[in-house]
Amino acid sequence: MKKTLTLLAIMAAIGPAWGAEVVSSNIVGYHKINLVQGLNMVAPQFVNVGANSLTRGISTIGDLKNPSGGAMAGYDEDYAYATDLLVWDSAAQDYTYYGWAGTSPEEIDDMPELNNTWLDQGTEETDDTIDVGQGFWIKTTSAGTLTISGEVPSGNNIPSGGLVVNLVSGLNMVANPYPMEVPVSTFGMITDSNDGAMDGYDEDYSYAVDLIVWDPARQDYSYYGWAGTSPEEIDDMAELNNTWLDQGTEETSDKIAQGAAVWIKTTKAGKITFPER
């Protein structure tokens, strides 16, 4: 099966929109994310049931339905997908592209075993994976829902001290690994690559590390920054050390919704640690 790849003109600053519903029972659950036509920024916040791994296979990362609960379109006879999945590669500062098969493998290629999976850009089966703690875009030509199910991350698969995601200098798409709303202020702890302190803001109140969250109501981003120890050193407000602050370097009560991924933009490599919640 062949497909001509049309590169998507998607800049990192383009904004998606999404909504999410979470239902869980003890350690097993799912979240249903409402997708708008266009770009949606989401996160895999469940691991495979019974697995000790924090890695999920792309091919079965989530199930797509239309708003009525019916089948979502796959690719057409020109092998163009109706819905694309884009995974940000921080090291390459570029995307890897996949697409929703729908029932096209059966209808077009007599391969029903690939129905309702995510395929690569050649409409072939993929064994690529994504880590819980990462995020991805869904770009769709029509509204729908994405349901991600599995086991809530716990002490069985979260390392002692919390889940650590390495950050490169530049853009990183990351996610709180737990299916719950979390405060922006305590979204995660930033350190440098050697687990030392990461720079906060300077005397001009410019952040070294930015957190960028899509606001669906405004169809725009909200921006925050890592305080480091700057509140104490510059403003004699030690109680705000090592939190995320708003663009005025003030404390914020804003939240990051369940099922959401965010951008972290840094001026140098580092780490973010998500404590077990």
ZIVENHU-V961384 format. One record per residue. N is the residue number from 0. RES is the residue in one letter. OMEGA is omega in whole degrees, 0 to 359 (* if undefined). D_FIRST is the distance of its C-alpha to the first C-alpha in Angstrom with 1 decimal. Layout:
N/RES/OMEGA/D_FIRST
N/RES/OMEGA/D_FIRST
This chain:
0/M/183/0.0
1/K/177/3.8
2/K/173/6.9
3/T/183/10.4
4/L/171/12.7
5/T/182/15.9
6/L/180/18.5
7/L/180/20.6
8/A/184/24.3
9/I/176/25.5
10/M/181/28.7
11/A/182/30.1
12/A/179/33.0
13/I/186/31.1
14/G/172/32.1
15/P/172/30.3
16/A/183/32.1
17/W/171/32.0
18/G/184/34.2
19/A/174/34.3
20/E/180/36.0
21/V/173/36.6
22/V/180/37.8
23/S/177/38.6
24/S/185/40.9
25/N/185/42.3
26/I/183/39.4
27/V/180/36.6
28/G/178/35.3
29/Y/166/32.6
30/H/180/32.5
31/K/185/31.0
32/I/178/30.3
33/N/182/30.5
34/L/174/27.9
35/V/172/28.9
36/Q/184/26.7
37/G/186/25.9
38/L/179/26.3
39/N/182/27.4
40/M/189/28.6
41/V/184/28.6
42/A/172/29.2
43/P/185/28.5
44/Q/173/32.0
45/F/175/31.6
46/V/177/30.9
47/N/182/29.5
48/V/178/32.4
49/G/183/34.4
50/A/174/32.7
51/N/184/34.7
52/S/174/31.8
53/L/181/31.3
54/T/176/27.6
55/R/176/25.0
56/G/179/21.3
57/I/189/19.1
58/S/182/16.8
59/T/185/19.9
60/I/181/22.1
61/G/184/23.0
62/D/181/22.5
63/L/173/22.1
64/K/172/24.2
65/N/185/25.6
66/P/179/29.3
67/S/180/30.3
68/G/180/28.5
69/G/184/25.8
70/A/175/22.0
71/M/183/20.4
72/A/176/17.7
73/G/177/14.1
74/Y/180/11.4
75/D/184/11.9
76/E/173/10.4
77/D/179/10.2
78/Y/173/8.1
79/A/181/11.6
80/Y/170/13.1
81/A/180/16.6
82/T/179/17.6
83/D/174/17.1
84/L/185/18.7
85/L/179/20.3
86/V/181/22.1
87/W/175/24.8
88/D/184/25.4
89/S/182/29.1
90/A/181/29.4
91/A/187/27.0
92/Q/182/28.1
93/D/183/24.6
94/Y/163/21.7
95/T/190/18.5
96/Y/175/16.1
97/Y/179/14.2
98/G/180/13.5
99/W/184/14.7
100/A/189/12.4
101/G/177/15.3
102/T/181/14.8
103/S/179/11.6
104/P/178/9.7
105/E/187/12.5
106/E/185/13.1
107/I/190/9.9
108/D/178/7.9
109/D/179/11.2
110/M/186/10.8
111/P/181/14.0
112/E/179/14.6
113/L/178/12.4
114/N/172/14.4
115/N/172/16.6
116/T/174/15.4
117/W/183/14.6
118/L/178/11.2
119/D/185/10.8
120/Q/172/9.9
121/G/186/6.4
122/T/176/6.3
123/E/176/7.1
124/E/180/10.6
125/T/173/13.4
126/D/177/17.0
127/D/183/18.4
128/T/173/21.7
129/I/180/24.2
130/D/166/28.0
131/V/190/30.3
132/G/171/32.4
133/Q/174/29.5
134/G/178/28.1
135/F/174/25.0
136/W/164/24.3
137/I/177/22.6
138/K/186/21.9
139/T/180/21.6
140/T/177/22.1
141/S/179/24.5
142/A/179/26.9
143/G/177/26.3
144/T/173/27.1
145/L/180/25.6
146/T/178/27.3
147/I/184/27.5
148/S/178/29.6
149/G/183/31.1
150/E/178/34.3
151/V/178/36.5
152/P/184/36.8
153/S/180/40.2
154/G/179/42.4
155/N/184/40.2
156/N/173/37.4
157/I/180/39.1
158/P/176/41.0
159/S/182/44.8
160/G/177/45.7
161/G/179/42.4
162/L/181/38.8
163/V/175/38.5
164/V/178/35.8
165/N/181/36.0
166/L/175/36.1
167/V/171/35.5
168/S/185/37.4
169/G/184/35.6
170/L/177/33.4
171/N/176/32.5
172/M/185/30.8
173/V/181/32.6
174/A/165/33.7
175/N/186/36.6
176/P/183/35.3
177/Y/183/37.3
178/P/180/36.6
179/M/173/39.7
180/E/179/41.2
181/V/177/42.9
182/P/173/45.4
183/V/188/44.3
184/S/182/47.5
185/T/184/46.5
186/F/179/42.7
187/G/182/42.7
188/M/181/44.9
189/I/173/44.2
190/T/175/45.4
191/D/186/44.8
192/S/179/42.9
193/N/181/46.1
194/D/175/46.7
195/G/182/49.4
196/A/175/50.2
197/M/181/47.7
198/D/174/49.2
199/G/177/50.0
200/Y/181/51.2
201/D/184/53.6
202/E/173/56.9
203/D/180/55.1
204/Y/175/53.2
205/S/183/49.8
206/Y/171/47.5
207/A/181/45.8
208/V/179/43.1
209/D/172/41.7
210/L/188/40.1
211/I/187/38.1
212/V/178/37.6
213/W/177/36.0
214/D/184/38.6
215/P/181/37.0
216/A/181/40.3
217/R/186/40.8
218/Q/182/37.2
219/D/179/38.0
220/Y/164/38.4
221/S/186/41.5
222/Y/178/42.5
223/Y/179/44.5
224/G/180/45.6
225/W/184/46.6
226/A/189/50.4
227/G/176/50.9
228/T/181/54.7
229/S/179/55.3
230/P/179/56.9
231/E/187/59.6
232/E/185/60.0
233/I/189/59.9
234/D/179/60.9
235/D/179/62.9
236/M/186/60.6
237/A/182/59.6
238/E/178/58.5
239/L/178/55.3
240/N/173/54.3
241/N/172/50.8
242/T/173/49.5
243/W/183/47.1
244/L/178/49.2
245/D/185/48.6
246/Q/173/48.6
247/G/185/52.4
248/T/177/52.5
249/E/176/53.8
250/E/181/53.1
251/T/175/50.4
252/S/181/50.0
253/D/182/46.5
254/K/169/43.8
255/I/188/40.1
256/A/173/38.6
257/Q/179/36.8
258/G/186/33.0
259/A/168/33.4
260/A/181/32.2
261/V/170/34.2
262/W/165/34.3
263/I/180/36.8
264/K/184/37.7
265/T/176/40.0
266/T/175/41.9
267/K/182/41.6
268/A/179/39.7
269/G/181/40.9
270/K/167/40.2
271/I/179/40.2
272/T/177/41.5
273/F/180/41.0
274/P/177/43.9
275/E/184/43.5
276/R/*/44.5
